[in-house]
Amino acid sequence: MSVGTKKITIEPVTRVEGHGKVTILLDAQGQVSQARLHIVEFRGFERFIQGRPYWEVPVLVQRLCGICPVSHHLAAAKAMDGIVGVDRLTPTAEKIRRLMHYGQVFQSHALHFFHLVSPDLLFGFDADPALRNVIGVANRFPELAVQGVMMRKFGQEIIKATAGKKIHGTGAVPGGVNKNLSVAERDPFLKDIDQMLVWCRAALQIAKTYTLEHLAELADFGSFASNHVALVRPDGAMDLYHGNLRAIDSEGNKIFDQVDYQGYFNYIAEEVKPWSYMKFPFISKLGPETGWYRVGPLARVNACDFIDTPEAEAARQEFKALTHGKPNNITMAYHWARMIELLHAGEKIRELLNDPDLQGTDLVTRGERRGESVGLIEAPRGTLFHHYKVDKNDQVTMANLIVSTTHNNTPMNLAVTGVAKKYLSGAVITEGLLNRVEVAIRAYDPCLSCATHALGRMPLSVELKDCTGQIIDKKVAG
């Protein structure tokens, strides 16, 4: 650091999945000169999965995460479909996988909104941290807390019924699935789905109303024009399970469209920086300076032409009307978009539960063996890439995973910088400032290490040091 520079460290970032820290540098005049989100864990899955037989991959690689294991399970399974030469699953296999996936999206979005984000929206960014947490929500808004728990439980039970377990299941196998959904397994979900949709509508209303009522503040809260990348169907519809890649710029112009993701590496590149274990992806033809992009609910709602379920489509049209049909680049609008997807997932679950193909018995198919394949899926947090090479002995020789949060790495850093520059004043650390930095990160629902939640208390410790390294201020928040 240069003479006169001061450093603030926020470690760990709270109410997110995984562990990370933020560093903020102040110049001699007390102005923010640099802000960075650091990922401080190294997982190493791309290395130690090498040498394992390909059929183990869908079960093994999901150990990356205890919150979104289904996303890794299905992305790897889709890649292994290619290895065994399968381009199209049986109707039963595809619909079982889709049901599993929408159950995952449903429980993950409910968890994030009700348990991690709602304290900020309900109590305000400056509320006492002793109140601003999920226990505070349960005490003040018990009906919302119950809804969050029951919605997450519903999604997890869908996962258990299709994958065998709520966490780290085995339902998807190369070329298909290993079980169908019996009528006896299906009927309890049909009994509850209408109530789930009632709660989805209510959650969407909370997110929409909050955004509109705080629009002036949120428009300048870690927000910026950006590119967006997502999967879309050939007809341009949102599809969270399968599709082709589309990239749009901040005005909605297409950068590329309907790209077969088997060749994603011709369009997406990754940059490495020394201060984070997480890479920095960008659109190759634009370069790292301008080619970065966002993924996840905001990008998906911005990039698609329509949503194929009626209530979510009506909600999407309201969302797009705010920006007169152009992409919405407000970072905190992620929550509104996420609740549109929650409603969409509920509608798709209802549709699938009424499909008799779920009781089919044709579960697995095979084709001509291949040596390389890519699997993509729209995980709750964004587009998830799994790329593998397998040798003639059936062993994995190369694995490249670009997880959703990695795609959002540059945008999250820009959001942190923007919020820090706006709200940090001099050498005084306020709890409100600390939380605002985290609020900007939480909008992306990051899984910082693709790992499970820590157990117990995760204190946020922030230190302000002068240019000699002496601590001049320190705060600890629970």
C-alpha positions in Angstrom: 0.0 0.0 0.0 1.1 3.6 -0.7 1.8 6.1 2.1 -1.3 7.3 3.8 -3.5 4.3 2.5 -5.8 2.7 5.0 -7.3 -0.8 4.8 -10.7 -2.2 5.9 -11.2 -5.9 6.0 -14.6 -7.6 6.2 -14.1 -11.3 7.0 -16.1 -13.4 6.7 -19.0 -12.0 4.6 -22.2 -13.2 6.4 -25.5 -14.6 5.3 -24.1 -16.2 2.2 -23.1 -19.7 1.3 -19.4 -20.3 1.8 -16.6 -18.1 3.0 -15.1 -14.9 1.6 -13.8 -11.5 2.7 -13.8 -8.0 1.4 -10.9 -5.5 1.5 -11.4 -1.8 1.0 -8.5 0.6 0.6 -8.8 4.3 1.5 -6.4 6.9 0.2 -4.9 9.7 2.3 -8.1 11.8 1.8 -10.3 8.9 3.1 -11.8 8.1 -0.3 -12.2 4.5 -1.5 -9.4 3.7 -4.0 -10.0 0.0 -4.3 -12.5 -2.6 -3.1 -12.3 -6.3 -3.7 -14.2 -9.5 -2.9 -11.7 -12.3 -2.1 -12.6 -16.0 -2.2 -10.3 -17.5 0.4 -11.1 -21.2 0.1 -9.6 -23.6 -2.4 -11.7 -26.7 -3.2 -9.6 -28.5 -5.9 -12.4 -30.7 -7.4 -11.2 -30.2 -10.9 -7.9 -31.9 -10.0 -8.9 -34.7 -7.7 -11.8 -35.9 -9.8 -9.2 -36.8 -12.4 -8.7 -40.6 -12.6 -12.2 -41.4 -11.3 -14.5 -43.5 -13.6 -17.0 -41.3 -15.4 -20.1 -43.0 -13.9 -19.0 -41.8 -10.5 -18.9 -38.1 -11.5 -22.5 -37.1 -11.0 -22.5 -38.4 -7.5 -18.9 -37.3 -6.6 -18.8 -33.8 -7.9 -22.0 -32.6 -6.1 -20.0 -32.8 -2.9 -18.9 -29.3 -3.9 -22.1 -28.0 -2.3 -24.6 -28.8 0.3 -27.0 -26.1 -0.7 -27.2 -26.6 -4.5 -25.9 -30.2 -5.0 -28.7 -31.0 -7.5 -27.3 -28.4 -9.8 -23.9 -30.1 -9.9 -25.4 -33.5 -10.0 -27.5 -32.7 -13.1 -24.8 -30.7 -14.9 -22.4 -33.6 -14.5 -25.1 -36.1 -15.5 -25.8 -34.1 -18.6 -22.1 -34.1 -19.5 -21.9 -37.9 -18.8 -25.0 -38.3 -21.1 -22.7 -37.0 -23.9 -19.9 -39.4 -22.9 -22.3 -42.4 -23.3 -23.5 -41.0 -26.6 -27.0 -39.8 -25.5 -28.3 -36.6 -27.0 -32.0 -37.1 -26.0 -33.2 -38.8 -22.9 -36.4 -40.9 -22.6 -39.5 -38.7 -21.7 -39.6 -40.2 -18.2 -35.9 -39.6 -17.6 -36.0 -36.0 -18.7 -39.1 -35.1 -16.8 -37.9 -36.7 -13.6 -34.7 -34.7 -13.9 -36.6 -31.5 -14.6 -38.8 -32.1 -11.6 -35.7 -32.7 -9.5 -34.2 -29.5 -10.8 -37.3 -27.3 -10.3 -37.5 -28.7 -6.8 -33.9 -27.5 -6.3 -34.6 -24.1 -7.7 -37.7 -23.8 -5.5 -36.0 -24.7 -2.2 -32.9 -22.6 -2.9 -34.8 -19.5 -3.9 -37.1 -19.8 -0.9 -34.1 -20.3 1.4 -32.2 -17.3 0.1 -35.2 -14.9 0.1 -36.8 -15.8 3.4 -33.8 -16.7 5.5 -30.9 -14.7 4.1 -32.3 -11.6 2.5 -35.7 -10.8 4.2 -34.0 -9.4 7.3 -32.5 -6.6 5.2 -35.8 -5.9 3.3 -38.1 -6.1 6.4 -36.0 -4.3 9.0 -33.8 -2.0 6.8 -30.0 -1.9 6.2 -29.3 0.1 9.3 -31.4 -2.0 11.8 -29.7 -3.5 14.9 -27.9 -6.7 13.8 -29.4 -8.4 16.9 -32.8 -8.0 15.2 -31.7 -8.1 11.5 -31.5 -11.9 11.2 -33.7 -14.9 10.6 -34.6 -15.2 14.3 -35.7 -11.5 14.2 -37.9 -12.4 11.2 -39.4 -15.4 13.1 -40.3 -13.2 16.1 -41.7 -10.2 14.2 -43.1 -11.9 11.1 -43.8 -15.5 12.2 -46.0 -16.3 9.2 -43.2 -15.4 6.8 -40.8 -17.6 8.7 -43.2 -20.5 8.6 -43.7 -20.0 4.8 -39.9 -20.0 4.2 -39.5 -23.2 6.1 -42.4 -25.0 4.5 -41.5 -23.9 1.0 -37.9 -25.1 1.4 -39.2 -28.4 2.9 -41.5 -28.9 -0.1 -38.6 -28.4 -2.5 -36.3 -30.7 -0.6 -39.0 -33.4 -0.5 -39.3 -33.2 -4.3 -35.5 -33.7 -4.5 -35.7 -36.7 -2.1 -38.5 -38.3 -4.2 -36.6 -38.0 -7.4 -32.9 -38.3 -6.3 -33.3 -40.6 -3.4 -32.0 -38.1 -0.8 -32.5 -34.5 0.0 -28.7 -33.8 -0.2 -26.2 -35.6 -2.4 -28.7 -38.0 -4.1 -28.1 -40.5 -6.8 -31.2 -40.1 -9.1 -29.4 -39.0 -12.3 -27.1 -41.5 -14.0 -25.3 -41.3 -17.4 -28.0 -41.7 -20.0 -31.0 -41.2 -17.7 -32.3 -41.8 -14.2 -32.5 -44.7 -11.8 -36.1 -44.3 -10.6 -39.4 -42.9 -11.6 -42.1 -41.2 -9.4 -44.9 -43.5 -8.3 -48.4 -42.2 -7.9 -48.1 -42.7 -4.1 -45.0 -40.5 -4.1 -46.6 -37.9 -6.3 -50.0 -37.4 -4.6 -48.7 -35.6 -1.4 -47.0 -33.0 -3.6 -50.2 -32.4 -5.6 -52.0 -31.8 -2.3 -49.6 -29.1 -1.3 -48.7 -27.4 -4.6 -51.6 -24.9 -4.6 -50.6 -23.6 -1.2 -47.0 -23.3 -2.4 -48.2 -21.2 -5.3 -50.1 -18.9 -2.9 -46.9 -18.3 -1.0 -44.9 -17.8 -4.2 -47.3 -15.0 -5.2 -47.0 -13.3 -1.8 -43.2 -13.5 -1.9 -43.2 -12.0 -5.4 -45.3 -9.2 -4.2 -42.9 -8.4 -1.3 -39.9 -8.3 -3.6 -41.7 -6.2 -6.3 -43.1 -3.7 -3.8 -39.8 -3.3 -2.0 -38.0 -2.6 -5.3 -40.6 -0.1 -6.5 -40.8 1.7 -3.2 -37.0 2.1 -2.9 -36.3 2.6 -6.6 -34.5 5.9 -6.3 -32.0 4.5 -3.7 -31.6 1.1 -5.4 -30.9 2.5 -8.9 -27.6 3.8 -7.5 -26.9 1.0 -5.1 -24.1 -1.1 -6.5 -25.8 -1.0 -9.9 -24.3 -0.6 -13.3 -24.8 -1.4 -17.0 -23.7 -4.9 -17.8 -23.9 -7.8 -20.3 -26.0 -10.8 -19.4 -25.6 -14.5 -20.2 -28.3 -17.3 -19.9 -29.6 -20.4 -21.5 -32.8 -20.0 -23.6 -34.8 -22.5 -25.6 -34.7 -22.4 -29.4 -37.9 -20.3 -29.4 -36.3 -17.8 -26.9 -38.2 -19.0 -23.8 -36.6 -19.3 -20.4 -35.5 -22.8 -19.7 -33.7 -23.6 -16.4 -32.8 -27.2 -17.4 -31.7 -27.1 -21.0 -31.1 -24.7 -23.9 -28.6 -22.8 -25.9 -26.4 -19.9 -24.8 -27.5 -16.3 -25.3 -25.5 -13.2 -24.4 -27.0 -9.7 -24.5 -25.5 -6.3 -23.7 -26.9 -3.7 -21.4 -29.3 -2.4 -24.0 -30.6 -5.8 -24.9 -28.7 -6.2 -28.2 -27.6 -9.8 -28.8 -23.8 -10.4 -28.6 -24.3 -14.1 -29.5 -27.4 -16.3 -29.6 -28.4 -19.9 -29.8 -24.9 -21.1 -29.2 -24.5 -24.8 -28.7 -22.8 -25.0 -25.3 -20.7 -27.9 -26.3 -18.5 -25.2 -27.9 -18.8 -22.7 -25.0 -15.0 -22.3 -24.9 -15.1 -20.5 -28.3 -17.2 -17.8 -26.7 -16.3 -17.7 -23.0 -12.7 -17.3 -21.6 -11.4 -17.0 -18.0 -8.9 -14.7 -16.5 -6.9 -15.4 -13.3 -6.0 -12.7 -10.7 -3.6 -13.2 -7.8 -5.9 -12.0 -5.0 -8.7 -14.6 -5.4 -9.1 -18.3 -5.9 -12.1 -17.5 -8.1 -11.6 -16.9 -11.8 -13.0 -14.0 -13.8 -14.9 -15.1 -17.0 -15.6 -12.9 -19.9 -17.0 -13.0 -23.4 -13.9 -13.7 -25.6 -14.5 -11.3 -28.5 -15.1 -8.4 -26.1 -12.1 -9.1 -23.9 -11.8 -9.0 -20.1 -12.2 -5.2 -19.8 -15.7 -5.0 -21.3 -16.7 -8.7 -21.8 -17.7 -9.5 -18.2 -21.3 -10.3 -17.6 -23.9 -11.3 -15.1 -25.8 -14.6 -14.7 -28.6 -15.8 -12.5 -32.2 -14.7 -12.1 -31.6 -11.1 -13.3 -29.8 -12.2 -16.4 -32.3 -14.9 -17.2 -35.3 -12.7 -16.9 -33.5 -10.0 -19.0 -32.2 -12.4 -21.7 -35.3 -14.5 -22.4 -38.1 -13.6 -24.8 -40.8 -15.0 -22.6 -41.5 -17.5 -19.8 -43.7 -20.5 -20.7 -45.8 -20.4 -17.5 -48.6 -17.9 -17.4 -48.2 -16.3 -14.0 -44.5 -16.0 -14.2 -44.8 -14.5 -17.7 -47.2 -11.9 -16.5 -44.8 -11.0 -13.7 -41.9 -10.8 -16.2 -43.8 -8.4 -18.3 -44.4 -6.1 -15.3 -40.7 -6.4 -14.5 -39.6 -5.4 -18.0 -42.1 -2.6 -18.1 -40.1 -0.8 -15.5 -37.3 -0.4 -18.0 -39.5 -0.1 -21.1 -38.5 -3.5 -22.3 -34.8 -3.1 -22.0 -32.6 -5.1 -19.6 -32.9 -4.1 -15.9 -29.4 -3.4 -14.6 -30.4 -2.7 -10.9 -28.4 -5.1 -8.8 -31.1 -5.3 -6.1 -33.7 -6.2 -8.8 -32.1 -9.7 -8.5 -34.6 -10.3 -5.7 -37.6 -9.4 -7.8 -36.4 -11.6 -10.7 -35.6 -14.4 -8.2 -39.2 -14.4 -7.0 -40.5 -14.5 -10.6 -38.4 -17.6 -11.0 -39.8 -19.0 -7.7 -43.3 -18.7 -9.1 -42.2 -20.2 -12.4 -40.6 -23.2 -10.6 -43.9 -23.7 -8.7 -45.9 -23.6 -11.9 -43.5 -26.0 -13.6 -43.7 -28.4 -10.7 -47.5 -28.4 -10.8 -47.3 -29.1 -14.6 -44.8 -31.9 -14.2 -46.7 -33.6 -11.3 -49.7 -33.9 -13.6 -47.7 -35.5 -16.3 -48.2 -39.4 -16.5 -44.7 -39.8 -18.0 -43.3 -39.5 -14.5 -44.7 -43.0 -13.9 -43.0 -44.4 -17.0 -40.5 -47.3 -16.8 -38.2 -46.5 -19.7 -35.5 -44.8 -17.7 -32.0 -45.2 -19.4 -30.7 -45.1 -22.9 -27.2 -45.5 -24.5 -25.5 -44.4 -27.7 -22.0 -44.3 -29.2 -19.3 -43.7 -26.7 -17.5 -40.3 -26.8 -14.4 -38.9 -25.2 -15.4 -35.3 -24.3 -18.7 -33.6 -23.3 -20.1 -30.5 -21.7 -23.1 -30.3 -19.4 -24.8 -26.9 -18.7 -27.7 -26.1 -16.5 -29.3 -22.9 -15.0 -28.5 -23.4 -11.3 -30.4 -21.2 -8.9 -27.5 -18.7 -8.9 -26.8 -18.8 -12.6 -25.4 -20.8 -15.5 -23.3 -23.8 -14.4 -20.7 -25.3 -16.8 -19.3 -28.8 -16.4 -16.7 -29.9 -19.0 -15.0 -33.3 -19.0 -12.7 -35.5 -21.0 -12.7 -39.3 -20.5 -10.1 -41.7 -21.8 -10.6 -45.2 -23.3 -10.2 -46.7 -19.8 -13.3 -44.7 -18.7 -11.3 -42.5 -16.4 -11.7 -38.7 -16.3 -8.6 -37.0 -17.6 -9.8 -33.3 -17.5 -12.5 -31.4 -15.7 -13.3 -27.7 -16.0 -16.1 -26.3 -13.8 -17.3 -22.7 -14.1 -19.8 -22.3 -11.3 -22.5 -19.7 -11.3 -20.8 -17.4 -8.7 -17.6 -17.4 -10.8 -19.5 -15.8 -13.7 -20.7 -13.1 -11.3 -17.2 -12.5 -9.9 -16.5 -9.2 -11.7 -20.1 -7.8 -11.2 -19.9 -8.6 -7.4 -16.6 -6.8 -7.2 -18.0 -3.8 -9.0 -21.0 -3.8 -6.7 -18.8 -3.8 -3.6 -16.7 -1.0 -5.0 -19.8 1.1 -5.9 -21.4 0.7 -2.5 -18.1 1.3 -0.6 -17.5 4.5 -2.6 -21.0 5.8 -1.9 -21.3 5.0 1.8 -17.8 4.9 3.3 -17.0 8.3 4.9 -13.6 9.0 6.3 -12.2 6.7 8.9 -15.5 5.9 10.7 -16.8 2.4 10.4 -20.6 2.2 10.8 -22.6 -1.0 11.1 -24.8 0.3 8.3 -21.9 0.6 6.0 -20.7 -2.9 6.7 -24.1 -4.4 6.1 -24.6 -2.4 2.9 -21.4 -3.9 1.4 -22.8 -7.4 2.3 -26.3 -6.5 1.0 -24.7 -5.8 -2.4 -23.0 -9.2 -2.4 -26.1 -11.1 -1.1 -28.2 -9.8 -4.1 -26.2 -12.3 -6.2 -27.0 -15.1 -3.8 -23.4 -16.2 -4.1 -22.1 -19.7 -3.1 -18.6 -18.4 -2.4 -17.0 -21.8 -2.1 -19.8 -24.1 -3.4 -19.8 -25.4 0.2 -22.3 -26.0 3.0 -23.3 -23.3 5.5 -20.9 -23.0 8.5 -22.4 -24.2 11.8 -22.8 -21.8 14.7 -21.8 -18.2 14.9 -20.0 -16.5 12.0 -18.8 -13.2 13.3 -18.1 -10.3 10.9 -14.8 -8.7 12.0 -13.7 -5.4 10.3 -10.5 -3.7 11.0 -9.3 -0.3 9.8 -5.6 0.1 9.6 -3.3 3.0 8.9 -0.5 2.9 6.4 1.9 1.4 9.0 -0.5 -1.4 9.7 -1.7 -0.2 13.0 -5.3 -0.8 13.9 -7.1 2.5 14.3 -10.7 1.2 14.5 -12.3 -2.3 14.8 -15.8 -3.6 15.0 -17.2 -7.1 15.4 -20.8 -7.9 14.4 -22.4 -11.2 15.2 
